[in-house]
Amino acid sequence: MKLGILGGGQLGRMLALAGYPLGLTTTVLEPAADCSAAQVCRHIPGEFEDYQALYELAKVSDIITFEFENVPVHAAQWLAERVPVFPPPRALEVSQERLAEKEFFTSLGIPTPPYAVVETAEDFRKALRDIGLPAVLKTRRYGYDGKGQAVIQTPADAETAWQRLGGRPLILEGYVPFDRELSLLAVRSRDGQIACYPLIENTHRNGILHRSIAPAADTGEELTERAMDFAARVLTELDYVGVLCIEFFQEGPRLLANEMAPRVHNSGHWTIEGAYTSQFENHIRAVCGWPLGRTEAIGSSVMYNFIGTLPDPLKVLAHREAHLHLYGKAPRPGRKVGHVTLRVSDRDELAAHVAEWDTYFQRP
Ligand code: AMP
């Protein structure tokens, strides 16, 4: 089987690596010449809107998927007329625009933070009155890892946020004083089977994922089932195939959907060593039309991202539980350059280690 991937970052790299033992030949289409995936699979250098490059990718692929959600929808649709493309391009359309995404969740009965549409200064004033403070002003497109957003605590912040972000389509969200952030990774096969990984607890720094713990502690059956039900609604509505991630805020008993990613996700990197089947393998199984693998966790895991700089690899490996992943990317501020997953036998053992690891891996 020949797999084509739109995007050649670390997610493309980890997909290609997962496909290798399954006999897949992988080709990524990615503008950056020195992209992370190109070190482990074939690479067509090109823009996502370069139809010659898209044609080249279609020619060498039996199936095409994508590894980031800002692929132009029309490029995915153009490919889908030639080669099966999974997940469906409509999933891109929904997740690329925060308003469409919130309205989509709402239409499926999935709660979200309160939100209001902002296009003009007048809309902004009205939205501030309706939503109240604190609030978060976000661009509707191209926002990820906390980019294109501003937290507003005071009227003065509102002025600054408007100066920075105004003039573009925006959304104002109520600031959720969440207890914690959770994500759910779900996978749906071509024949409609759905499997979910355990809920994951995520900690962000400056809007970027810093740490994921899986399975999340104290989720309880009811919360887990609710999250799985929400994911099933999204997957079924979109006739989705592949891995999907939904990020939630947990506030007391409430679970509010923040956003979804129609792809493998950073908060699922622990599944490589910490689950029976990794998210990458299950995504491949799904898009290829193969049976899904088991999604249960093996023991308990914590994953830390390396952002901007790399730690000394030998010191990381000195932790006997450590599984180190380096993405072959040059360190730059704010750039994800690797991660480590530490997997132990159970939650108690994990809790005993996490305080020490937190201190160690929070170093720049
Ligand atoms: P996002 O790009 O929407 O995923 O936002 C990045 C991070 O900013 C989230 O993971 C949260 O930590 C924080 N954040 C975003 N929206 C809100 C909100 N409405 N209330 C509280 N925190 C938020």
Boltz pocket constraint, residues with backbone or C-beta under 6 A from the ligand:
constraints:
  - pocket:
      binder: B
      contacts: [[A, 113], [A, 136], [A, 143], [A, 144], [A, 145], [A, 146], [A, 147], [A, 173], [A, 174], [A, 175], [A, 176], [A, 177], [A, 178], [A, 181], [A, 204], [A, 207], [A, 208], [A, 247], [A, 258], [A, 259]]
      max_distance: 6.0
